[in-house]
C-alpha cells in the first residue's frame, strides 16, 4: 500500500481482531474499517450510505486498499461491525489518539454521557445505548469513550474511562453523577485535578457546602480564604452575569477527609436578564485545585463545551440520534467511528466552515479528504 494518510489510519487500526471464520472472508477487515471511516467522514450516516460511498469511490479507494472482491454490501458492513469487539476498537482508538495528537497540558477534560437514541432493537430486551466520553475542551478532541453497562449508570462507567486516559496535568470536570469519592481518588492517583458538580440529591454534602457559602456571604468572607471572579455576556436581548466564588478551609466540610486531594469548594451564581425579568441559579462544586476563581471559572465554562461542541456536532453534523445501527455491537462501534471522524474534521482548519460542510466537501473533493486524513498521522503529511 502506498504511503498515505489512509495507510497511517490502517496502521493504527490493524490490530482489531477479525471475528469471522477465515474460510469465509471475502473482504479484508481493514478494508471494511477503512471504507467505513472514510465514508462517515464524507457524510455517510447509514450502512447503505457507506456501501454507496464505497462504490462511488472504488477506483480512488483501490489506490490504498486491496479490495480483492470489490466493495462489500451494506449487510456485510453491518454484520462485521455487529461482531467486532468494541473494547478492541476503542483500544485502537485510544492508542491512535495518544500516538498522533498532542493535548495541551493543564486543559479541561470534560466527562459526560450521551444516549444513542436510535440504537435500540424493537421487540428485543436491549434499550438505547448510553456512552460516556472524554472531551479535551481546548484541543477539541475526543480522548476516549466507554459504554454504560445495561442496568447500570455513569458511576460505574466513568472510572473505567478515566483509567484509559492520560490525566497528568489536566483538570477533569464531571457533572453531579460523577461526584463520587472513588472517582476523585482515581483522578488524583493519575496525576489530574478535578472539578466535580454537586446537586441537591446528594444530601448532606450539598447542604453542608450550601450552608458554608451562606455563612461566608453573611460575613462578607471576613477572615475566610477565598477568591472571586465575574463574567458578563450580552447578546440577543439578554444579559448573563456569572459570579464565581472559590473558598478554601475545606476542613470545615463534614466528611472532607474522604475526598482525596480536596482543596476548595466553589459556588457559581448565574443571573439571566431577559426583557426586564431576572432569574438566578446557584451551583456548587468540589475541587482539588487551589483557591483561584479564574481557573475555576475556566473549568466550569469549558465543561459546557462537551455539550455545545461534541454532542451538538454529533446530533447536527452527524445526525447521530437518527442512526438506526443497532445489530449486535454495531451502534457502539459506529459511535467510535463517528468520534474518529469528529477528531479528524475538528483538526482540519484550512476552511472556515462547520463540520457538516466539511463532510460534504470531503465527499466531493478527494484531495480535501486526504487533507482531513493527514491528521491521522503525527507528521500530518498529505501523502
C-alpha positions in Angstrom: 0.0 0.0 0.0 1.5 3.4 -0.9 2.5 5.7 1.9 -0.6 7.8 2.5 -2.9 9.2 5.2 -5.1 6.1 4.6 -2.1 3.9 5.3 -1.5 5.7 8.5 -5.0 5.1 9.7 -4.8 1.5 8.6 -1.6 1.1 10.7 -3.3 2.2 13.9 -6.5 0.1 13.4 -4.9 -3.0 12.0 -4.8 -4.7 15.5 -8.5 -5.2 15.6 -9.2 -8.9 15.5 -11.3 -10.3 12.8 -14.3 -12.2 14.3 -15.1 -14.0 11.1 -14.1 -17.6 10.2 -11.0 -17.4 7.9 -12.6 -19.6 5.2 -15.5 -17.2 4.7 -13.6 -13.9 4.4 -14.2 -12.2 1.1 -13.2 -8.7 2.2 -10.3 -7.9 4.4 -11.3 -6.5 7.8 -9.1 -3.4 7.5 -10.6 -2.6 4.1 -14.1 -2.6 5.7 -13.0 -0.5 8.6 -11.1 2.0 6.4 -14.0 2.4 3.9 -16.4 3.0 6.8 -14.2 5.7 8.4 -13.8 7.4 5.0 -17.5 7.1 4.3 -18.5 8.6 7.7 -16.1 11.5 7.3 -17.7 12.1 3.8 -21.3 12.2 5.1 -22.5 8.6 5.3 -24.9 8.1 8.2 -26.1 4.6 7.5 -24.7 1.2 6.2 -26.4 1.7 2.9 -24.8 5.1 2.5 -21.4 3.5 3.5 -21.8 1.0 0.7 -22.9 3.7 -1.8 -19.8 5.8 -0.9 -17.6 2.8 -1.4 -19.0 2.0 -4.8 -18.8 5.6 -6.0 -15.2 5.9 -4.8 -14.0 2.4 -5.6 -11.4 3.5 -8.1 -9.9 6.0 -5.6 -10.0 3.6 -2.7 -8.3 0.9 -4.7 -5.1 3.1 -4.7 -4.8 2.5 -0.9 -6.8 -0.7 -0.2 -6.6 -4.3 -1.5 -10.4 -4.7 -2.4 -9.9 -8.2 -3.7 -13.6 -8.6 -4.3 -14.6 -5.0 -4.7 -16.9 -3.1 -2.3 -18.8 -5.1 0.3 -22.6 -4.9 0.6 -24.2 -2.9 3.3 -25.2 -6.1 5.0 -21.5 -7.2 5.2 -20.5 -3.8 6.7 -23.2 -4.1 9.4 -22.6 -7.8 10.2 -18.9 -7.2 10.7 -19.4 -4.2 12.9 -22.0 -6.1 14.9 -19.5 -8.8 15.7 -16.4 -6.6 16.3 -15.5 -6.4 20.0 -16.0 -2.7 21.0 -13.2 -2.9 23.5 -10.7 -3.7 20.8 -11.8 -0.9 18.5 -11.9 1.5 21.4 -8.3 0.5 22.5 -7.1 1.1 18.9 -8.8 4.5 19.0 -7.2 5.3 22.3 -3.7 4.2 21.1 -4.2 6.3 17.9 -5.2 9.5 19.8 -2.3 9.2 22.2 0.2 8.5 19.5 -1.0 11.2 17.0 -2.4 14.1 18.8 -0.7 16.5 21.2 -3.0 17.6 24.0 -2.5 20.9 25.8 -1.2 20.5 29.4 -3.5 21.9 32.0 -6.6 21.9 29.8 -10.0 20.9 31.0 -11.1 17.3 30.2 -14.9 17.2 30.3 -16.5 13.8 31.0 -20.2 13.5 30.1 -22.6 10.9 28.8 -24.8 10.8 25.7 -27.6 8.5 24.8 -27.7 7.0 21.2 -31.5 7.3 20.9 -31.8 5.4 17.6 -29.7 2.4 18.8 -32.3 0.1 20.2 -33.8 -3.1 19.0 -37.6 -3.2 18.6 -39.1 -6.2 20.2 -35.8 -7.0 21.9 -34.8 -6.6 25.6 -32.0 -4.1 24.8 -32.9 -0.5 25.1 -31.0 2.6 24.0 -27.2 2.7 24.4 -25.5 5.3 26.6 -21.9 6.3 26.0 -19.6 8.3 28.3 -17.0 10.3 26.5 -13.9 12.4 27.4 -13.5 15.7 25.5 -10.3 17.7 25.5 -12.0 21.1 25.5 -9.1 23.2 24.3 -7.9 20.9 21.5 -11.5 19.8 20.5 -10.6 16.1 20.7 -12.4 13.0 21.8 -9.9 11.3 24.1 -11.9 8.1 24.7 -15.3 6.6 25.3 -16.9 3.9 27.3 -20.4 2.3 27.1 -22.5 2.3 30.2 -23.4 -1.3 31.0 -27.1 -2.3 30.9 -28.9 -1.9 34.2 -26.1 0.4 35.4 -25.3 4.1 35.2 -22.4 6.5 34.6 -21.0 6.0 38.1 -19.6 2.6 37.0 -18.5 3.7 33.5 -16.7 6.9 34.4 -13.9 5.1 36.5 -13.3 2.7 33.6 -13.0 5.6 31.1 -10.7 7.5 33.4 -8.3 4.6 33.7 -7.8 4.6 30.0 -6.8 8.2 29.8 -3.6 10.2 30.5 -4.8 12.8 33.0 -1.5 14.2 34.3 -1.6 17.9 34.4 -5.3 18.1 33.3 -8.4 19.3 35.1 -11.2 16.7 34.9 -14.7 18.2 35.1 -17.8 16.0 35.7 -21.4 16.7 36.4 -23.1 15.6 39.6 -23.4 11.9 38.6 -19.6 11.7 38.8 -19.3 13.4 42.2 -18.0 10.2 44.0 -15.1 9.7 46.3 -13.7 6.8 44.3 -13.8 8.9 41.1 -12.0 11.8 42.8 -9.4 9.3 44.1 -8.9 7.8 40.6 -8.3 11.3 39.1 -5.7 12.3 41.7 -3.9 8.9 41.5 -3.5 9.5 37.8 -2.0 13.0 38.3 -5.0 15.0 37.4 -7.2 17.5 39.2 -11.0 17.6 39.5 -13.9 19.9 39.4 -17.0 17.9 40.5 -20.5 19.4 40.4 -22.8 18.9 43.4 -26.6 18.6 43.3 -29.3 18.6 46.0 -29.9 14.9 45.5 -26.5 14.3 47.1 -28.0 15.1 50.5 -25.8 16.2 53.4 -22.8 17.0 51.3 -24.7 19.5 49.1 -26.4 21.0 52.2 -23.1 21.4 54.0 -21.4 23.3 51.1 -24.5 25.4 50.7 -24.5 26.4 54.4 -20.8 27.2 54.3 -21.2 29.6 51.5 -24.3 31.1 53.1 -22.4 31.8 56.3 -19.4 33.2 54.3 -21.6 35.6 52.4 -23.2 36.8 55.6 -19.8 37.6 57.0 -18.7 39.1 53.6 -15.9 36.3 53.6 -14.1 38.1 56.5 -11.1 36.1 57.5 -12.0 33.3 55.1 -9.6 32.2 52.4 -11.5 32.9 49.1 -11.3 34.3 45.6 -13.9 35.9 43.3 -14.4 36.3 39.6 -17.2 37.6 37.4 -18.1 37.5 33.7 -20.8 39.4 31.8 -22.1 38.3 28.5 -24.5 40.3 26.4 -26.4 39.4 23.2 -29.7 38.6 21.6 -31.5 40.9 24.0 -30.3 39.2 27.2 -27.6 39.7 29.8 -25.9 36.8 31.6 -23.9 37.6 34.7 -21.9 34.8 36.2 -20.2 35.1 39.6 -17.7 32.6 40.8 -16.6 32.2 44.4 -14.0 29.7 45.5 -13.3 29.1 49.1 -10.6 27.1 50.9 -10.6 25.9 54.5 -12.4 22.7 53.5 -11.6 21.2 56.9 -15.0 22.7 58.0 -16.8 20.5 55.5 -18.2 17.3 57.1 -16.5 14.3 55.5 -13.8 16.3 53.8 -11.2 13.7 54.7 -13.0 11.2 52.4 -12.2 13.3 49.3 -8.7 12.7 48.1 -7.0 15.9 47.1 -9.8 18.2 48.1 -8.6 21.8 48.3 -11.5 24.1 47.7 -15.3 24.4 47.3 -16.9 26.5 44.7 -20.2 28.4 44.0 -21.4 29.7 40.7 -24.3 32.2 40.6 -25.8 32.6 37.1 -28.1 35.6 36.6 -30.0 35.9 33.4 -31.8 39.1 32.5 -34.3 39.0 29.6 -36.9 41.7 28.9 -36.6 43.2 32.4 -37.0 39.8 34.1 -34.3 38.2 36.0 -33.7 34.5 37.1 -30.9 33.3 39.4 -29.4 29.9 39.7 -26.7 28.7 42.0 -24.5 25.6 41.6 -21.9 24.2 43.9 -18.6 22.2 43.3 -15.9 20.2 45.0 -12.4 20.9 43.6 -8.8 19.7 44.0 -7.4 23.0 42.6 -6.1 25.8 44.8 -8.3 28.9 45.5 -8.2 30.5 42.1 -11.5 31.8 40.9 -10.4 32.5 37.3 -9.2 28.9 36.9 -12.5 27.7 38.5 -14.5 29.8 36.0 -12.5 28.5 33.1 -13.1 24.9 34.1 -16.8 25.4 34.6 -17.2 27.3 31.3 -15.1 24.8 29.4 -17.2 21.8 30.6 -20.1 23.1 28.6 -18.0 22.5 25.5 -18.8 18.8 25.5 -22.5 19.7 25.1 -22.1 22.7 22.9 -19.4 21.3 20.7 -19.1 17.5 20.7 -22.7 16.4 21.4 -24.1 19.2 19.2 -21.7 18.2 16.4 -22.8 14.5 16.7 -26.5 15.4 16.7 -26.5 18.1 14.0 -23.4 17.3 11.9 -23.7 13.5 12.1 -27.4 13.1 12.9 -26.4 10.5 15.5 -29.8 10.4 17.2 -31.3 9.3 13.9 -28.9 6.4 13.4 -30.6 3.0 13.4 -27.4 1.0 13.7 -28.5 -1.5 16.4 -27.5 -5.0 15.4 -25.1 -6.5 17.9 -22.2 -4.2 18.7 -22.7 -2.0 15.6 -24.1 1.0 17.4 -21.3 1.1 19.9 -18.7 0.6 17.2 -20.2 3.2 15.0 -20.1 5.7 17.9 -16.3 5.2 17.9 -16.1 5.7 14.1 -18.0 9.0 14.5 -15.5 10.0 17.2 -12.7 9.3 14.8 -14.4 11.5 12.2 -15.0 14.3 14.7 -11.3 14.3 15.7 -10.1 14.5 12.1 -12.6 17.1 10.9 -12.0 19.2 14.0 -8.3 19.3 13.5 -8.6 20.3 9.8 -8.8 24.1 9.8 -7.9 25.1 6.3 -11.5 26.0 5.6 -13.7 28.1 7.9 -16.9 26.1 7.8 -18.8 23.8 10.1 -18.4 20.0 10.4 -21.4 19.3 8.2 -20.0 21.4 5.4 -16.5 19.8 5.8 -18.1 16.3 5.5 -19.8 17.4 2.2 -16.5 18.8 0.8 -14.6 15.7 1.8 -17.2 13.6 -0.1 -16.9 15.8 -3.2 -13.1 16.5 -3.2 -10.7 13.6 -2.8 -7.8 16.0 -2.2 -9.6 17.6 0.7 -10.4 14.2 2.1 -6.7 13.4 2.0 -6.0 16.7 3.8 -8.5 15.6 6.6 -6.9 12.2 6.8 -3.5 13.7 7.0 -4.3 14.5 10.6 -4.4 10.7 11.3 -0.5 10.7 11.4 1.9 12.6 13.6 3.6 14.0 10.5 0.4 15.3 9.1 1.9 14.7 5.6 -0.8 14.7 2.9 1.0 11.8 1.0 
